Amino acid sequence: MAPTTVTAQDPAVKSDDSLEARIPPTCPANVAEILRRAWAHDLAALKPLLSVPGRASVQEPTTGETPLHAAVRACAPENRSNSNKTTTSARTSEDDDYSGEKKARDVVYELFMSGAIWNDVDSNNETPGCLADRLGLRDLYQLCLEAGVRAELLFGLLEGYEELESEDGDEIMEEGEEEEKEKEKEGGGAGAEDGQNDGDKAKKQEDGDVEAEPEDIILDSDPDRAFVPPQPAGGRNVKSDEYLRSELTYDKSKLVDSSQNGVMMAWETSIMRASVEALLPGLAVGRRILNIGFGMGIIDGMFAETRPSKHHIIEAHPAVLEYVDSPDCKFGKEWEASGPTEGAYKVHAGKWQEVVPKLLEQGEMYDAIYFDTFGEDYSQLRMFFTEYVPGLLDDGGVFGFFNGLGADRKICYDVYTKVVEMHLSDAGMDVEWRELDVDMSGLQKEGKGEWQGVRRRYWTLDKYRLPTCTFMG
Ligand SMILES: C[S@@+](CC[C@H](N)C(=O)[O-])C[C@H]1O[C@@H](n2cnc3c(N)ncnc32)[C@H](O)[C@@H]1O
């Protein structure tokens, strides 16, 4: 399944991380002052500048440098000896011992506490976390990660917030809420789309987090945030209803929609195999299985090999259902009739949101449940495991899902790992992560190798984090 997104920076592109390149002479003076103080890790001079709302997230208009980028980038090896160049304070022996990260940590922390946005991208399409990762700055990366988790959790709360209306029709918000909501909107709150998730702004122009169409970009009314981020390759995000109306094309290696979005791809087979092994340890036979999202039928083929006592599939797309009924597919009427009892093997046509409540009403229970849809945001996955899995999964059962949340950049993947872990815990589940190597040989280049004929490279990471979820004991 394709998670939503922005394409991460091409590693082959060499960045010029010098102060001169990132804060050019054309930078407006008020923005340049904040950026230079952040770059110099001059907390004492920076703090008063941040007391005005919005100042922690100013952006250089051409390079997109934010104070966070500046504070992190100053720690690049080639900048370290210059890190105090712009401060007026006298150098101390501590400055001479400057390890690269300690002062930067304090500055980055202060910036986050002052409202800096964790996933603003710069002209290299790097968030401050991407930059910290590229420069090998683990503590700074960790601060960005924690800020991302806080922001995404908050976004989740605001998403669930029912807007109250005052008598005159205005929304009632608690003090500060409006500002937070606005910040999340612009910073790309959670909502990593499943097919394409992530948590960044370029993308969140979606996925809930994800991409806005170019014409939808809302330029901040703040002129100091007028930087327009690079547009992700592949354009806009997929919306569930549009996807379910779109035409699909199957070939041996992929299933794509009419906009060439990769719905499912054969390179994910090893992930499906490992998911089956996690859900059915020892490939136990005779289990009761529920799979949501048929796609290419890869995982269902593997489930079927274990001769389950019950195998239910939920699929919403008419073209996938047509394929299921075709002679090319082994999950048609004959397969349904081959079940040990009537209705034991069944493809339920419709959106899971409509089918699952009926299964619950009928008292259906399962030992293994897998969830892998397309074009839906994270809120749907969360709703599924919070509201439905507890009623559907029998004692000792295992729940799994395709973990493509934020998979187009490492920081977003790491943020979503934490967020989903917390939400699973809220739902009473423990999650165990197993890291799998992803063979990236055919997945490195946009439009090439496996991505030929696919609009967007929705996977960029060489590790897949496989979740195995069970109820807390
Ligand atoms: C990524 S594919 C699943 C791939 C599958 N795991 C495999 O091994 O081939 C996602 C599937 O979910 C289906 N889907 C999307 N939204 C859905 C919904 N709300 N309810 C049920 N199925 C949905 C899509 O049509 C698609 O067939």
The ligand as an SDF file (V2000), in Angstrom:
LIG
                    3D

 27 29  0  0  0  0  0  0  0  0999 V2000
   -2.7920   -1.9020   -0.6540 C   0  0  0  0  0  0  0  0  0  0  0  0
   -4.1020   -2.8000   -1.2500 S   0  0  0  0  0  0  0  0  0  0  0  0
   -4.0550   -4.2480   -0.2820 C   0  0  0  0  0  0  0  0  0  0  0  0
   -2.9810   -5.1770   -0.7260 C   0  0  0  0  0  0  0  0  0  0  0  0
   -3.0190   -6.5250   -0.0800 C   0  0  0  0  0  0  0  0  0  0  0  0
   -2.5040   -6.4880    1.2500 N   0  0  0  0  0  0  0  0  0  0  0  0
   -2.2210   -7.5270   -0.8890 C   0  0  0  0  0  0  0  0  0  0  0  0
   -1.4540   -8.2950   -0.2840 O   0  0  0  0  0  0  0  0  0  0  0  0
   -2.3480   -7.5680   -2.1200 O   0  0  0  0  0  0  0  0  0  0  0  0
   -5.4420   -1.9090   -0.5660 C   0  0  0  0  0  0  0  0  0  0  0  0
   -6.8020   -2.4690   -0.9200 C   0  0  0  0  0  0  0  0  0  0  0  0
   -7.7420   -1.8510   -0.0190 O   0  0  0  0  0  0  0  0  0  0  0  0
   -8.9220   -1.5660   -0.7430 C   0  0  0  0  0  0  0  0  0  0  0  0
   -9.6700   -0.5230   -0.0030 N   0  0  0  0  0  0  0  0  0  0  0  0
   -9.4350    0.8040    0.0340 C   0  0  0  0  0  0  0  0  0  0  0  0
  -10.2890    1.4120    0.8630 N   0  0  0  0  0  0  0  0  0  0  0  0
  -11.0760    0.4450    1.3830 C   0  0  0  0  0  0  0  0  0  0  0  0
  -12.1450    0.4430    2.3050 C   0  0  0  0  0  0  0  0  0  0  0  0
  -12.5580    1.5710    2.8970 N   0  0  0  0  0  0  0  0  0  0  0  0
  -12.7420   -0.7270    2.6130 N   0  0  0  0  0  0  0  0  0  0  0  0
  -12.3070   -1.8850    2.0280 C   0  0  0  0  0  0  0  0  0  0  0  0
  -11.3100   -1.9440    1.1380 N   0  0  0  0  0  0  0  0  0  0  0  0
  -10.6850   -0.7940    0.8120 C   0  0  0  0  0  0  0  0  0  0  0  0
   -8.3850   -1.1250   -2.0780 C   0  0  0  0  0  0  0  0  0  0  0  0
   -9.3580   -1.1370   -3.0820 O   0  0  0  0  0  0  0  0  0  0  0  0
   -7.2710   -2.1150   -2.3130 C   0  0  0  0  0  0  0  0  0  0  0  0
   -7.7320   -3.2460   -2.9620 O   0  0  0  0  0  0  0  0  0  0  0  0
  1  2  1  0
  2  3  1  0
  2 10  1  0
  3  4  1  0
  4  5  1  0
  5  6  1  0
  5  7  1  0
  7  8  2  0
  7  9  1  0
 10 11  1  0
 11 12  1  0
 11 26  1  0
 12 13  1  0
 13 14  1  0
 13 24  1  0
 14 15  1  0
 14 23  1  0
 15 16  2  0
 16 17  1  0
 17 18  1  0
 17 23  2  0
 18 19  1  0
 18 20  2  0
 20 21  1  0
 21 22  2  0
 22 23  1  0
 24 25  1  0
 24 26  1  0
 26 27  1  0
M  CHG  2   2   1   9  -1
M  END
$$$$
